[in-house]
């Protein structure tokens, strides 16, 4: 199905790609049992690693929950309405921000040798990590759609409990859980309205 948006003639992206990534893409609530392969996950990452982040910091960390044991540890920390979705998804990803991202700056921002020194204050560093990882999550959702899968991102969870369960000895802070796979039976809720252009965009 193709949806024509006002102003779509300005797009360089073809209509099919625009539909796949934006117009007809939806948050899935049920999934088929078709597995998500490591090859698909690598293809997703090879797209989304190019997302822009401050000083190329790249603080997003993705933990793939594949084993039944790991899923059993995760599900109790989700809100009741999200537990069934995660139990049925072929792949689940915990997406987190690495608050020690600055340790990688010599590798990813090499033209500024002292870049790591800009992030010695822990609270400001965590704020930077969370914001930029959030940007990367948006790209991750688009990457999932780009390989023909559906994403079910969820923030209805006890992030502190997930941190304790999975990251007790690591500098990671959970931001969300994303269910990934092919849509299952009746996967979509009714689509909610979007704000109009004039409600969002202003000109100074």
SULVEN-V309778 format. One record per residue. N is the residue number from 1. RES is the residue in one small letter. PHI is phi as a letter, one per 20 degrees, with the letter a starting at -180 (* if undefined). Layout:
{{N;RES;PHI} {N;RES;PHI}}
This chain:
{{1;x;*} {2;x;d} {3;x;d} {4;x;e} {5;x;e} {6;x;g} {7;x;n} {8;x;f} {9;x;f} {10;x;e} {11;x;f} {12;x;e} {13;x;f} {14;x;f} {15;x;f} {16;x;f} {17;x;f} {18;x;f} {19;x;f} {20;x;g} {21;x;e} {22;x;c} {23;x;f} {24;x;d} {25;x;f} {26;x;c} {27;x;f} {28;x;e} {29;x;d} {30;x;c} {31;x;c} {32;x;f} {33;x;e} {34;x;f} {35;x;f} {36;x;d} {37;x;e} {38;x;f} {39;x;f} {40;x;f} {41;x;f} {42;x;f} {43;x;f} {44;x;f} {45;x;f} {46;x;f} {47;x;e} {48;x;f} {49;x;f} {50;x;e} {51;x;g} {52;x;f} {53;x;b} {54;x;g} {55;x;l} {56;x;l} {57;x;f} {58;x;l} {59;x;e} {60;x;f} {61;x;c} {62;x;c} {63;x;d} {64;x;e} {65;x;e} {66;x;d} {67;x;f} {68;x;f} {69;x;f} {70;x;f} {71;x;f} {72;x;f} {73;x;f} {74;x;e} {75;x;g} {76;x;f} {77;x;e} {78;x;e} {79;x;f} {80;x;g} {81;x;f} {82;x;d} {83;x;f} {84;x;f} {85;x;g} {86;x;f} {87;x;f} {88;x;e} {89;x;f} {90;x;f} {91;x;b} {92;x;c} {93;x;c} {94;x;e} {95;x;d} {96;x;c} {97;x;d} {98;x;e} {99;x;f} {100;x;d} {101;x;g} {102;x;f} {103;x;f} {104;x;e} {105;x;f} {106;x;g} {107;x;e} {108;x;e} {109;x;c} {110;x;f} {111;x;f} {112;x;c} {113;x;g} {114;x;e} {115;x;g} {116;x;g} {117;x;f} {118;x;f} {119;x;c} {120;x;e} {121;x;e} {122;x;f} {123;x;f} {124;x;f} {125;x;f} {126;x;f} {127;x;g} {128;x;f} {129;x;f} {130;x;f} {131;x;f} {132;x;f} {133;x;f} {134;x;f} {135;x;g} {136;x;f} {137;x;f} {138;x;g} {139;x;f} {140;x;f} {141;x;f} {142;x;f} {143;x;f} {144;x;f} {145;x;f} {146;x;f} {147;x;e} {148;x;n} {149;x;d} {150;x;d} {151;x;d} {152;x;c} {153;x;f} {154;x;b} {155;x;d} {156;x;e} {157;x;b} {158;x;e} {159;x;f} {160;x;f} {161;x;f} {162;x;f} {163;x;g} {164;x;f} {165;x;f} {166;x;d} {167;x;c} {168;x;g} {169;x;d} {170;x;c} {171;x;e} {172;x;d} {173;x;c} {174;x;f} {175;x;d} {176;x;a} {177;x;c} {178;x;c} {179;x;e} {180;x;c} {181;x;r} {182;x;f} {183;x;g} {184;x;e} {185;x;f} {186;x;l} {187;x;e} {188;x;d} {189;x;e} {190;x;g} {191;x;f} {192;x;e} {193;x;f} {194;x;d} {195;x;f} {196;x;f} {197;x;g} {198;x;f} {199;x;e} {200;x;d} {201;x;d} {202;x;c} {203;x;c} {204;x;d}}
